[in-house]
């Protein structure tokens, strides 16, 4: 006898087997659990991305205020980066994953800055800064920051969908324009 015929004969001999409901919850659990876990992991990842973005924005805003008022001297990549890292509390390994770009903007002869922020290249750490120029009094400046971070769940849900930079990290960017106070 083949397998399906044997199963049908067993079911005919025991009709109560067809009406049995034991294990029904297990089937529902097996179907719903992966979807539920995907939603939970994605929610956690989105929360961490949002929290890090808020911290990067906070750090950049407070640092721009200090630069604008002349409280940071000298205005170079190292001091500005250290100030952002001090203000942005939840950026992992901030000093090595943060890259800044500061450039003057001229409203009379407008040149659009590059659309993409300059980020750390983990594959090639010798890539130089795009541009970092400290402004003079009454000059309009653009300061952009790019911070890399590794996801908690890189292969599931939101972690698998975010665009990645070099080395499998995600990039968060923040920008601020300001005028250097006299």
C-alpha positions as CSV (number, residue, x, y, z in Angstrom):
1,X,0.0,0.0,0.0
2,X,1.1,3.5,-0.7
3,X,1.4,6.2,1.9
4,X,-1.8,8.2,1.1
5,X,-4.0,5.1,1.1
6,X,-2.6,4.0,4.4
7,X,-3.3,7.4,5.9
8,X,-6.9,7.4,4.6
9,X,-7.6,3.9,6.0
10,X,-6.2,5.0,9.4
11,X,-8.4,8.0,9.4
12,X,-11.5,5.9,8.6
13,X,-10.8,3.5,11.4
14,X,-10.5,6.4,13.9
15,X,-12.9,9.2,13.0
16,X,-12.1,11.0,16.3
17,X,-8.7,11.7,14.9
18,X,-10.2,14.0,12.3
19,X,-12.0,16.0,15.0
20,X,-9.0,16.2,17.3
21,X,-7.9,19.8,18.1
22,X,-4.7,19.2,20.0
23,X,-1.8,21.0,18.4
24,X,-3.9,23.7,16.6
25,X,-2.3,26.4,18.7
26,X,1.1,25.1,17.7
27,X,0.3,25.5,14.0
28,X,-0.8,29.1,14.6
29,X,2.3,29.8,16.6
30,X,4.6,28.5,13.9
31,X,2.9,30.7,11.3
32,X,2.8,33.9,13.4
33,X,6.0,33.8,15.4
34,X,8.4,34.6,12.6
35,X,6.4,37.6,11.5
36,X,6.1,38.8,15.1
37,X,9.8,38.5,15.7
38,X,10.6,40.3,12.4
39,X,8.3,43.2,13.6
40,X,10.0,43.3,17.0
41,X,13.5,43.2,15.6
42,X,12.7,45.9,13.1
43,X,11.1,48.1,15.8
44,X,14.2,47.8,17.9
45,X,16.5,48.6,15.0
46,X,14.4,51.6,14.0
47,X,14.4,52.9,17.5
48,X,18.2,52.7,17.7
49,X,18.6,54.4,14.3
50,X,16.2,57.2,15.4
51,X,17.9,57.6,18.7
52,X,21.4,57.8,17.1
53,X,20.1,60.3,14.5
54,X,18.7,62.5,17.2
55,X,22.0,62.4,19.2
56,X,24.0,63.3,16.1
57,X,21.7,66.2,15.4
58,X,21.9,67.3,19.0
59,X,25.7,67.1,19.0
60,X,26.0,69.0,15.7
61,X,23.6,71.8,16.9
62,X,25.4,72.3,20.2
63,X,28.8,72.3,18.5
64,X,27.6,74.7,15.8
65,X,26.5,77.1,18.5
66,X,30.0,76.9,20.1
67,X,31.7,77.5,16.8
68,X,29.4,80.3,15.9
69,X,30.1,82.1,19.2
70,X,33.9,81.4,19.0
71,X,34.0,79.1,22.0
72,X,36.0,76.4,20.1
73,X,39.6,77.2,19.2
74,X,41.1,76.2,16.9
75,X,38.3,75.3,14.6
76,X,39.7,72.2,13.0
77,X,38.4,68.7,12.3
78,X,39.8,67.2,15.6
79,X,38.3,69.9,17.9
80,X,34.9,70.1,16.2
81,X,34.7,66.3,16.1
82,X,35.6,66.0,19.7
83,X,32.9,68.5,20.6
84,X,30.3,66.7,18.6
85,X,31.2,63.4,20.3
86,X,31.0,65.0,23.7
87,X,27.5,66.2,23.1
88,X,26.2,63.2,21.2
89,X,26.1,60.6,23.9
90,X,25.0,57.4,22.1
91,X,27.2,57.3,19.0
92,X,29.4,54.1,19.2
93,X,33.1,54.7,18.7
94,X,32.3,58.3,17.7
95,X,35.8,59.5,17.2
96,X,36.7,57.0,14.6
97,X,33.3,56.8,12.9
98,X,32.6,60.5,12.5
99,X,33.7,62.5,9.5
100,X,33.0,66.2,9.1
101,X,32.9,68.6,6.2
102,X,32.9,72.4,6.7
103,X,32.9,74.8,3.8
104,X,32.0,78.4,3.2
105,X,28.9,79.2,1.1
106,X,28.8,82.2,-1.1
107,X,25.3,83.5,-1.8
108,X,26.4,85.8,-4.6
109,X,28.0,83.1,-6.7
110,X,26.1,80.1,-5.6
111,X,27.8,76.7,-6.0
112,X,25.7,73.8,-4.8
113,X,27.7,71.6,-2.4
114,X,27.9,67.9,-3.2
115,X,24.6,66.1,-2.4
116,X,26.2,63.2,-0.5
117,X,28.0,63.9,2.8
118,X,31.6,62.8,3.2
119,X,31.7,59.6,5.3
120,X,34.5,57.5,6.7
121,X,35.6,54.8,4.3
122,X,36.3,51.7,6.6
123,X,37.9,49.9,3.6
124,X,40.4,52.6,2.9
125,X,41.1,54.8,5.9
126,X,43.7,56.9,3.9
127,X,40.9,58.8,2.0
128,X,41.4,62.4,2.8
129,X,38.8,64.9,4.0
130,X,36.7,66.4,1.3
131,X,37.0,69.9,2.7
132,X,37.3,71.4,6.1
133,X,37.7,75.2,6.2
134,X,37.2,77.4,9.2
135,X,35.2,80.5,8.4
136,X,35.8,84.1,9.2
137,X,33.5,86.7,10.8
138,X,30.2,87.1,9.1
139,X,30.7,84.3,6.6
140,X,28.0,81.7,5.9
141,X,29.2,78.2,6.6
142,X,27.9,74.7,6.0
143,X,28.9,72.0,8.5
144,X,28.0,68.4,7.7
145,X,28.6,65.3,9.8
146,X,28.4,61.7,8.8
147,X,28.6,58.9,11.4
148,X,28.8,55.2,10.7
149,X,27.3,52.5,12.9
150,X,26.9,48.8,12.8
151,X,23.3,47.5,13.1
152,X,22.2,45.2,15.8
153,X,20.3,42.8,13.5
154,X,22.0,43.2,10.0
155,X,20.2,40.3,8.4
156,X,16.6,40.7,9.5
157,X,13.8,43.3,8.9
158,X,14.9,46.9,8.8
159,X,18.5,46.0,9.4
160,X,18.6,44.2,6.0
161,X,16.9,47.0,4.2
162,X,18.9,50.1,5.2
163,X,21.5,51.2,2.6
164,X,25.0,50.3,3.6
165,X,28.3,52.1,3.3
166,X,31.8,50.5,3.1
167,X,32.4,47.8,5.6
168,X,28.7,47.0,6.0
169,X,27.9,50.0,8.2
170,X,25.0,52.4,8.0
171,X,25.5,56.1,7.6
172,X,23.7,58.8,9.5
173,X,24.2,62.4,8.3
174,X,23.3,65.7,9.7
175,X,23.9,69.2,8.4
176,X,23.8,72.8,9.7
177,X,24.3,76.2,8.1
178,X,25.4,79.1,10.2
179,X,27.0,82.5,10.2
180,X,30.2,83.0,12.2
181,X,29.6,85.7,14.7
182,X,31.9,88.7,14.9
